[in-house]
Amino acid sequence: MSIDKNQVKKVAKLSRISLDDKNLESLSNDLASILKFVEQLNKLDTNNVKPLNSIVDKSLEARKDKVNDGKIKEEILKNSPDKNKDFFIVPKVVE
């Protein structure tokens, strides 16, 4: 499949890429070779090939969900400007 300079300009405009006229010929050739490769891939018979979601043939191991407070509540509440035993105190923002 051949791609002319006008098509390259249109693709560049749609993708918001600025191009020099001296690069149009080489980009046209590059895009044509990419499309030629895609055409070769389309000719391959992939009917008996399973789709992959990962290249690693391993499923994720499930882990048990545990409720954990992190045991650092006092350390976190030290950052509060107003002291409270269990909560952050913040200024009222809605009347």
C-alpha positions as CSV (number, residue, x, y, z in Angstrom):
1,M,0.0,0.0,0.0
2,S,1.5,3.3,-1.0
3,I,1.0,6.5,1.1
4,D,1.4,9.8,-0.6
5,K,2.6,13.1,0.9
6,N,-0.9,14.5,1.3
7,Q,-2.0,11.5,3.4
8,V,1.1,12.0,5.6
9,K,0.2,15.7,6.0
10,K,-3.3,14.8,7.0
11,V,-2.2,12.2,9.6
12,A,0.3,14.8,11.0
13,K,-2.4,17.4,11.2
14,L,-4.8,15.0,12.9
15,S,-2.2,14.0,15.4
16,R,-1.0,17.6,15.8
17,I,2.5,16.9,14.8
18,S,4.4,19.6,12.9
19,L,6.4,18.3,9.9
20,D,8.9,19.8,7.6
21,D,8.4,19.2,3.9
22,K,11.8,17.5,3.7
23,N,10.6,14.7,6.1
24,L,7.5,13.9,4.2
25,E,9.1,11.5,1.7
26,S,10.8,9.4,4.4
27,L,7.7,9.4,6.6
28,S,5.6,8.3,3.6
29,N,8.0,5.4,3.0
30,D,8.0,4.5,6.7
31,L,4.3,4.4,7.0
32,A,4.0,2.4,3.8
33,S,6.4,-0.2,5.2
34,I,4.5,-0.4,8.4
35,L,1.2,-0.9,6.6
36,K,2.9,-3.6,4.4
37,F,4.0,-5.4,7.5
38,V,0.4,-5.2,9.0
39,E,-0.9,-6.7,5.8
40,Q,1.5,-9.6,6.1
41,L,0.3,-10.1,9.7
42,N,-3.3,-10.2,8.5
43,K,-2.5,-13.1,6.1
44,L,-1.4,-15.3,9.0
45,D,-3.8,-18.1,10.1
46,T,-4.6,-17.5,13.8
47,N,-7.7,-19.6,14.1
48,N,-6.1,-22.2,16.5
49,V,-4.2,-19.6,18.6
50,K,-5.5,-18.8,22.0
51,P,-5.7,-15.1,23.0
52,L,-3.2,-14.0,25.7
53,N,-3.7,-11.7,28.5
54,S,-0.2,-12.2,29.7
55,I,3.0,-13.8,28.5
56,V,3.4,-15.5,31.8
57,D,1.4,-18.7,32.1
58,K,0.5,-18.2,35.7
59,S,-2.7,-17.1,37.4
60,L,-2.7,-14.6,40.3
61,E,-2.7,-16.1,43.7
62,A,-5.6,-14.9,45.9
63,R,-4.7,-13.7,49.3
64,K,-6.9,-13.5,52.4
65,D,-8.3,-10.1,53.2
66,K,-7.4,-9.0,56.7
67,V,-8.7,-5.9,58.4
68,N,-5.6,-4.0,59.6
69,D,-5.4,-0.6,61.1
70,G,-1.6,-0.4,60.6
71,K,-1.0,0.1,64.3
72,I,0.2,3.7,63.6
73,K,-2.9,5.7,64.6
74,E,-1.1,7.7,67.2
75,E,1.8,8.4,64.8
76,I,-0.6,9.7,62.1
77,L,-2.7,11.8,64.6
78,K,0.5,13.6,65.7
79,N,0.2,15.5,62.4
80,S,-3.2,16.9,63.3
81,P,-3.0,20.6,64.2
82,D,-5.8,20.2,66.8
83,K,-5.5,17.3,69.2
84,N,-8.1,14.7,69.5
85,K,-8.0,11.2,70.7
86,D,-9.3,9.4,67.6
87,F,-9.9,11.9,64.8
88,F,-8.5,14.8,62.8
89,I,-10.2,18.1,63.6
90,V,-10.6,20.3,60.6
91,P,-12.2,23.8,60.2
92,K,-15.8,23.9,59.2
93,V,-16.1,24.6,55.5
94,V,-19.8,24.4,54.9
95,E,-22.3,26.7,56.6
